[in-house]
Amino acid sequence: MAFAQNFSVDEPMYASVDIPPHYLNGGDKGLLSDLYTIISETAPVSQDSVKGRAAVSFSVSKDGQIDTDSIKVIRNRSVPDDYLKAAIEAIK
């Protein structure tokens, strides 16, 4: 049995833009650097090094704000939950 949900979308979620969005504080390298700094400050301190990889997706509104409800972990390879939570908080 399957169910469908009816909903209307006032605006399309994705659109083409003339100038693609970019991080104002140093582009992609600045974004990664800032995220690393925030995550290392908020993640739990451990004697053991943590290795792993995760991918997180999120949407950015027309005015450049991150839609915090859209943040999702889309891939996780051995990253502990505490570190994933720190990464999500860093994006917010």
N, C-alpha and C positions, 0 to 999 in steps of 0.2 A: 504494500500500500504506500502511496506517495502523497504528499501534501504540497500544495503550492501556496506561496504567500504573495498577496497582491500589495504592491506599494507603488507610489509614484515618485519619480525623481524630478525635482524642479530644475536642477542643473546637472549637466554631465559631470561625472567624477573626473574624467581626464579630458584635457584639451591641448591643442597645439599652441605653442607660445613662440613669439619672435625671439625672445631672449630667455634661454633656459635658466632655471634657478641655480644659484651658487652660494656657497657659504662665504659670508663677507669677511670673516677673519682668517684669510689664507686659503680659500678654496678647499678642495678635497683634503689636501695635506693638513691644513689648519683644523678642519673638522675632525679628522682622525686623531690629531694631536690633542685637541680639547677633550674629545670623548675618552681617550686613554687616560688623561689627567684626572678627569672626574671619576671614571670607573676605579682607578687605582686609589683614589681618596675615599671612595664610598664602599668599595668591596671589602669583605672581611679579610683581616690580616691573617696570613698563614705562613708557616715555615716552609711548606712545600710549594714549589712553583706550580701554577695551574696552566695547563696547556689544553687548547681546544679551539673550536671555531664555531661561531654562530652568525646567522644572518637575521636582521631585523628589518621589517618594512614599516613605513609610516607615510601618511599623506600630509601635504603642505597646502594650506588654504591660499586663496588669492592674495591675501595681505601678508603672506610669508610666515604665518604662525603654524606650528605643528599641531595637527589634530591628535590630541593625546589618546582619544578613543580608538584611533586607527593603528596604534603601535602594536605590532605582533611579531613574535619570534617565528620565522618561517623555516629555519633550519638550525639544528643544534647538534654539534659534534663534541660531546664530552665536556661541555661547559657547565659547571655546577649552578644550581638554581640561584644561589646568592649572588653570583656574578652576573647572571642574566637579569636579575632584578636591578642590580646596580647599573647595567647598561641601559635598561628601559628608563630608569630615573634620570640618567645622564641625557637621554634624548629629550625628555620632558623639559 
